[in-house]
Amino acid sequence: MADIKNNRTNPNEEKKNASFTKKLGDKVERAGEKIASAGAPSLGKSVRNMGDKIEHSQDKKSSR
């Protein structure tokens, strides 16, 4: 749980949240693929892209 007083989060909680978002994003991507194959390719593509965005939202950004 986040420590509001010191504005810190538990590293284990961050790892758990990252794992959850990856799993959620993967499920949304798969749903998008099924929607596309069921006859709505543009909607399926949008859902798949949304899932990809969710899945990689917790990735560390590379510094340039």
C-alpha positions as CSV (number, residue, x, y, z in Angstrom):
1,M,0.0,0.0,0.0
2,A,1.2,3.5,-0.7
3,D,2.7,5.4,2.2
4,I,0.9,8.7,1.8
5,K,2.9,10.4,4.5
6,N,6.2,9.8,2.8
7,N,4.9,9.5,-0.7
8,R,6.5,6.0,-1.2
9,T,5.1,2.8,-2.6
10,N,6.1,-0.7,-1.6
11,P,8.3,-2.3,-4.4
12,N,6.4,-5.6,-4.1
13,E,3.1,-3.7,-4.7
14,E,4.6,-2.0,-7.8
15,K,5.7,-5.4,-9.1
16,K,2.2,-6.8,-8.5
17,N,0.6,-3.9,-10.2
18,A,2.9,-4.2,-13.2
19,S,2.1,-7.9,-13.5
20,F,-1.6,-7.2,-13.3
21,T,-1.5,-4.6,-16.1
22,K,0.5,-6.9,-18.3
23,K,-2.0,-9.7,-17.8
24,L,-5.0,-7.3,-18.3
25,G,-3.4,-5.8,-21.4
26,D,-2.8,-9.2,-22.9
27,K,-6.4,-10.3,-22.3
28,V,-7.7,-7.1,-24.0
29,E,-5.4,-7.7,-26.9
30,R,-6.7,-11.2,-27.3
31,A,-10.3,-9.9,-27.2
32,G,-9.4,-7.5,-29.9
33,E,-8.1,-10.3,-32.1
34,K,-11.3,-12.3,-31.6
35,I,-13.4,-9.3,-32.4
36,A,-11.4,-8.7,-35.6
37,S,-11.7,-12.3,-36.7
38,A,-15.5,-12.2,-35.9
39,G,-16.1,-9.7,-38.6
40,A,-15.3,-6.2,-37.2
41,P,-11.6,-5.7,-38.2
42,S,-11.4,-2.0,-37.4
43,L,-13.0,-2.3,-34.0
44,G,-10.8,-5.3,-33.3
45,K,-7.7,-3.4,-34.3
46,S,-8.6,-0.5,-32.0
47,V,-9.3,-2.9,-29.0
48,R,-6.0,-4.7,-29.7
49,N,-4.1,-1.4,-29.8
50,M,-5.7,-0.4,-26.5
51,G,-4.7,-3.7,-24.9
52,D,-1.1,-3.2,-26.1
53,K,-1.1,0.3,-24.6
54,I,-2.3,-1.1,-21.3
55,E,0.1,-4.0,-21.3
56,H,3.1,-1.7,-21.8
57,S,2.0,1.2,-19.7
58,Q,4.2,0.1,-16.7
59,D,7.3,-0.5,-18.8
60,K,10.3,1.6,-17.9
61,K,10.9,4.4,-20.3
62,S,14.4,4.6,-21.8
63,S,16.3,7.8,-21.1
64,R,17.9,9.4,-24.1
